Structures are given as structure tokens and as C-alpha cells.
Amino acid sequence: MTRRAVQIQIDLGATDHVRQLHHGHNTSVTIATNSDKWHEKTYPKAEAIEQAGILSACGAVDCYVSQNPMIDGKSRAIKNLSCLQSLYVDLDTYNVPALAGLDYMQVYDLIRDAHPGLPSATMVATSGRGMYLVWTLSSTVAVKPSLPAWQVIENNLIDLLLPFGADKKAKDAARVLRISGTENRKSGSHAKYTAMSEPVKFEVMHRYINRLLDARKPAVKIHPEQPITRGKAASTPIIKRSNNVRRIGGHTAKNAYTLAYARMSDMQKLAELRGGKFTDLRKTVIYAFALSASWYCHSVQQLRREVECFIDEHIENPDAYRAAHMPSTVIDRKEQSLEGVTIEWNGQQWDARYRIRNDTLINLLQVTPTEQKHMTSIISTAEKYARKNLKRNQKRWDQGKVTRQAYESIVSSRRQLALELSAAGATQADIAKTLNVSVRSVMRYVNNGT
């Protein structure tokens, strides 16, 4: 019996496709079309399902749906994700000669044979040229703090399936894929989705990825805050970025994505703290947001979209800044990074993207100590250690830290016992051992009565 024979296969129309993809939430979904020009709109979920059906029924071409839901009334961007509902891989199988002549289900059989431990995809689809694998999550996952962990899983799924044509550029959580039943203009054929399995738990996916990471040799680590100097493109081997190599703990992942996303979120919070929109330091904050986003976004197009969205929502008079003050140097460095250009610093080759320290960000954005208390990443050393001390003290209380009155009572009892033992002829060393204190403490008890 073949693997395909034991799987439940149900072909999905457009409405069933979108309904099952977004089964676990009641927020909004982006529908996009590209008939004469790119157009997208975010709808409440029920309206998005209906819109997908209409597009399919009227023979629309190049129609797409967001793989994860958006905040009501917001545009499609990472910063506007309402929760996480799915993972996916876009496979350009037409670029793999060994897969020529195979349909999308035959390719999926080969993938399952090559990786038997890979959790079953909820949906498998032909995109009209290539194919998609989609894992819908059995329950939605909060964007904070789980998005960096989601990204590590997504990246490693793509790395795993590179031999099958996985598209390394299609890996952001705000991505759109074709709607079932709609036409691919390039091939003239239609997207078709087949339901293969039940939704999968997020924990199952990250346990699987952790097993892959445990078996993988660690790569050279990149330090996002390391200062650099300009150098020409190097002919030496490119240093591999290490965003994928750390294990995921719970729903979090400590890596470059964590830092970048936290800084992006902090700048949004800073805008809220200052009335919702920045009215001064606007060029600086746009540059700082773009710099952080360049470490999270996977393409220049995505980076531009995130920056434009940030400008529209958090910059006063956005029209004047969207065109004239787009941080082109940051975007250029992102493009260089994608092309493999490196920067030489201290005799080593580093990723071309800009890096910046927290204290520099605090000074540039003029973040006050009061504002830092509401932020996650853009905080001073003093705020960092204040939080550590607060956490440490709380832990001590949780483990049975005594009050000052109780402590003084304990010391008084020790002092009295030390005096009694000393009067009985015990040595200070013996008294210290009996009381489980230092000899110096015994000397204070006996000689000073304190």
C-alpha cells in the first residue's frame, strides 16, 4: 500500500480552501489580485471567504490569500499580524529537472519518502506551475513572543526542501499564496488544493525542527550589534548567517530574528507612547526601523513594504516621507546581503547589513527612562539590570525570602545560642559549624553582642 493510499484526499474549492486555511481565528484576511496591477485588501474572515469564491467563479487570474491573519483594518505586513495560523513552503518544482513530468501529488510522495518524520502537510497544492505545502496550525499562536520561533521553523522547512525546489524568498509570515481554482497567468493552468491531513500542533512542528537542528553542526554566529567598516565585496567564502541554528525553547527562539522583531515592536510602542505618530525625529526613526527590519525581512520587496507600512501608520504626514525619505542605503545593504556581498571588519567577512547598538538607538531616538519601562529591547544597561534585580528578588520571595522582622528574630536567636555555646567552652569554629554561619559572624555575636 502506498503512502498516498493511506492519506485522506479531498479537493478544495476556493471557499473551502480559505475557510480551512483560516479555521482558527475570527480576525481578518488579505485577498490580493494582479490582473492589471497589484491590488490587495484586508477583509473580515467571512467576507474574505466569500471574496475568494467570487474570484474563482468569475475566472479571475493571479489571485492570492494571506497565509496568516491580519489585524482588522490594517494592511498586510508583519507588524500587523493578528496571530499565526499556518506554515508553508512554496516549491518551484519546474526548476528541478529530476521532477519533470511528475504531478504535485507524486512530488509530495517523494518528499514523504525522503523525510518520513516530517509532519504531514494539511494541504498540498499545485500553484499552476510549481506546488505548495501548507501546515495549518490546530490552534492559533500569539505573534508575541512566538514569531521568531515561527520564522526559525519556516526557514528550516525551506532548507529541508531545497532539493525539491523550495523558494528561499517565500518565507515571511505575511506572505500570500494563490487561491484554489484561480488561474496562473504564466502557465494558463489553475491552482488546485488537496486536503491531506488534520491541522498540526505548533509544538509538533518545532519539536521536529529541533531534532533537525540538534543533528546539524553549528554555523559561525553573526553578532548583529558588532560595528563594521566598509570594505569591497570579498572573494573569500561567505560567512553563513546563523539565524537557523539555535534550538527553539517553548515558543521562543533567541536569535537575530528575536532582536530585530523586538526592536521593530519597540519602535511601534514608542510611537504609541508619543501619541500614536512621530512628529519629530521622523527621518531618524524611519532609518532605525528599516535597519532593524532588514534583519527580519527576507527580501527587498518585503523590507520596503514593512517600512512603508510603518511610515503610513506611525509617521505624521506620511506622504511627504514615504517617497522622499525611504532609507535607500539600508535597502541597498539588504540587497547586497541577499547577493552574498560581505563587509570586511577586523580581518573577517561580515554580513553587509548595518548593525547598531542599543545605546546608539536610545540616543538617536531620545528614549527616556520612563519610556524604556514599556519596551522590550531598546533599553539601557541600567534598565536591563533593574529588571534582572526585580526578577531575582521576586524569585527569592517565591522561594521563601523572609521579612526583615523574621530575619532579625533569626539573628537574635543565633546570637543567644552563640553566647551560650561560648560560655560552655565551645570554640568559635565549632560554634560557626553548629550555626552554619561564618567564623566572622560568630566573632561579632560573641565579642560585640550583635
Buried (B, 14 or more C-beta within 10 A) or exposed (E): EEBEEEBEEEEBBBBBBBBBBBBBBEBBBBBBBBEEEEEBBBBBBEBBBBBBBEBBEEEBBBBBBBBBBBBBEBBBBBBBBBBBBBBBBBBBBBEBEEBEEBEBBEBBBBBBEEBEEBBBBBBBBBBBBBBBBBBBBBEBBEBEBBBBBBBBBBBBBBBBBEEBBBBBBBBBBBBBBBBBBBBBEEEEEBBBBBBBBEBBBBBEBBEBBBEBBEEEEEEEBBEBEEEBEEBEBBEEEBBEBBBBBBEBEEBBBEBBBBBBBBBBBBBBBBBEBBEEBBEEBBBBBBBBBBBBBBBBBBBBEBBBBBBBBBBBBBBBEBEEBBEEBBBEEBBEBBBBBBEEBBBBBEEBBBBBBBBBEBEEBBEBBEBEEEBBEEBBBBBBEEBEEBEEEEEEEEEEEEEEEEEEEEEEEEBEEBBEBBBEBBEEEBEBEEBBEBBEBEEEBBBBBBEEEE
